[in-house]
Amino acid sequence: MKQKFDIIKSTCIPVAIDNCNTDLIIPARYLASTTRDPKFFGDAFMHDLRFDAEGKPVEDFVMNQPDYCETPREGVHEIIVGGQNWGSGSSREHAAWAIAGYGVRVVISSSFADIHRNNLLNCFVLPVVVSQDFSDELFATIKANPQMQVEVNVPEQKVTNLATGRSEYFELNSYKKYCLMNAFDDIDFLLDNKDKIEAYESGK
C-alpha cells in the first residue's frame, strides 16, 4: 500500500525468531495464487505459526497473545521487531506482500537477507537495520511494557526507543528514501520526471 513515509510512531510486535525465513513469513502454498489482494496475503502472514493444522490460533505464538493480536493501524503494531537475518531463504516477493498486507510499515532487525530487504522497500515497508545491542534492548523494553512505542524518523534516518530515549541512525538509499517519502514506486518516479526525461531526449 502506497503511503508517504515521514515519522512513524507505533507499538511493536516482537518476533524473536532468528533466521526467520520467507517460508515462515508466507508458506509456499500461497505462491500459486494469482491475486494481488493485500488482505489475502496479509491473512497468510506467518500463517503456519499463527494457526495449527485445524486452523485454530496457536495461543503461545506472539501474534495471538492479547498484547499483540490487535490489527495494525496508525500508531498500533505498525512496527515489527524481528530476530537477526530476517527474510532469509527463498527470494519470494510474496513475503514482502504478506508483511505489507498485514499492515506493517516498518521491520526492525539487526540484519536482513538482501533480496528480502529490497522486496520490502519495493512494497513500501521500511527495513531498518540496527545494532544487535539496540535490537536486544528493544526486545527487553517491549517485554517489560508491550505498550511502549518506537519512533522511526525517515527524514532524519533515526530510530528511537521512546521508553529509554536511546536512538540509532539507520542507512537508507537516497533514491528509496525519496520514493518512500513521496509514496512513489519506480513508475511513479519516472512519471514525475517525465518532463525532464523528454527534455533530455530532445536534447534541450
Number of C-alpha atoms within 10 A of each C-alpha: 13 15 13 14 21 16 16 18 21 24 23 29 25 22 17 17 13 16 18 21 20 25 22 19 23 27 18 14 9 14 14 7 11 7 9 11 12 17 15 16 25 21 14 24 26 22 19 17 18 18 15 12 8 6 10 9 17 16 13 10 14 17 20 16 13 9 15 19 13 13 12 19 13 13 15 19 26 24 28 21 25 26 23 22 18 27 29 22 16 14 18 17 18 27 30 29 28 27 27 25 23 22 21 25 27 24 22 24 25 20 22 23 19 14 15 24 22 17 21 25 20 20 21 27 27 26 25 23 22 21 14 14 9 19 21 16 15 26 20 13 18 20 12 10 13 16 17 17 23 25 18 27 17 20 13 11 16 17 24 19 21 16 14 12 8 12 16 14 16 17 12 17 8 9 10 19 20 17 21 23 16 16 17 21 16 12 9 13 15 13 12 12 11 12 11 13 13 11 10 10 9 8 7 7
